[in-house]
Amino acid sequence: MTGTRRTVAALFLLPALVLLGALVVYPIGYSVVRSFYDQSGDGFAGFDNYQALFTDDGIRTALQNNIIWVVFAPTVATALGLIFAVLTERVRWGTAFKLVVFMPMAISMLAAGIIFRLVYDQDPDKGVANAVWVGVHDTFAEASAFPKAHPGRESPLTADQGGFITKEPVSLGEPVSLPLVGVAPDQMPDDAARAVAARPDPGKVTGTTWQDFTRGEGVGTLGAPDPSELGYPGMKIEAVKDGEVVASTTAAADGTFTLPAAADGAQLRLPGDNFREPYNGLDWLGPSLVTPAIIGSYIWMWAGFAMVLIAAGLAGVPRELLEAARVDGANEWQVFRRVTVPLLAPVLAVVTVTLMINVLKIFDLVFIIAPGSSQDDANVLALELYRKGFSEDQPGIASAIAVFLLLLVIPVMWFNIRRLRREVRR
């Protein structure tokens, strides 16, 4: 059209073609050829390497996880991007919100993997995910302050269903001593006060439960509160007769407690709830949750990408159509579901397909976040390719995995390109 000679055009295209051939065409061709050879590269293996794709346990696990990735990661990321794009369209601070959501895209996969390795740390004092989870859990089921407490020497208590119970029944007007040991001084509750001996009450059962331990050899009286010993505030005490709880109470800050006359002749029990180990959260990077956890980190990174593309498509939606739907009596949910989403369908398809191509090649996040004990359970094809090619020295199988990944990506890419061309024609 411009009169340029084909030879001149070819010369201008030659550098790009050389780079394309060296960096794309040659590696693909070499991988295809290498996939038909054995480990040494000298013997022809035929389709044995491809057969291993469906017989090797590690590769099958990787394939199953890739299916989970392809189904959930693009869908959730696109859905969140759609929600963010629609909701931020009408608020003043929408631009700032979009900036914050899109910001993870500026972080490399390696950095994001390190961040989320810390986020998913098992220790609630380090891992944000477990800190939040434990906080919510303890709001509804408060952890015990005395998980290590237990009876000491010459104690009137004996083990019972995870807790402890008095060996003998109690009587009205006779104070009961319930000494325990095993709680470190720095682990005692902040509201714990100096333990005092309970006063007798003729019509009630009184007593004291406390930390019967005084630092220093030969210091303190066994079985009686000493000046430096602290009570167990909040310790639950139950009066049990014939296996039934007839009365219950909790200890005061100084460890003293009072039970009504119904406790006469009963045994006093410190139920197991008093000694329950503190809830330590979920094992996010354990075998059962490691893949969803890593998918969550991926969504954190790519929801902003989906939001920006969908917001650009939303800006091109004719406003008169939305207003016409509202005039016809449609509420906001109906406008969103029956007008906005259908008009954004081409954009949503492009975003979803693009993310599907991306997750088929996911490697960095899985390699960084999954610990060695759970990496087999979080395995994906790209990671298995790396492991077979470098860790296990099986380049033939690694090349077969690479070709298999290429075959998986090509239909999705073809669908995406076809849709883009269709949109250009419109």
Buried (B, 14 or more C-beta within 10 A) or exposed (E): EEEEEEEEEEEEEEEEEEEEEEEEEEEEEEBBEBBBBBBEEEEEBEEBBBEBBEEBEBBBBBBEBBEBBBEBBBBBBBBBBBBBBBEBBEEEEBEEBBEEBBEBEEBEBEEBBBBBBEBBBBEBEEBBBBBEBBEEBEEEEEEBBBBEBBBBEEBBBEEBEEBBBBEEBBEBEBBBBBBBBBBEEEEBBEEBBBBBBBEEBEEBBBBBBBBBBBEEEEEBEEEBBBEBBBBBBBBBBBBBBEEEEBBBBEBBBBBBBBBBEEBBEBBBBBBBEBBBEBBBBBBBBBEEBBBEBBBBBBBBBBBBBBBBBBBEBBEEBEEEEBEEBEEEEBEEEBBBEEBBEEBBEBBBBBBBBBBBBBBBBBBBBBBBBBEEEBBBBBBBBBBBBBBBBEEBEBBBBBBBBBBBBBEBBEEBBEBBEEBBEEEEEE
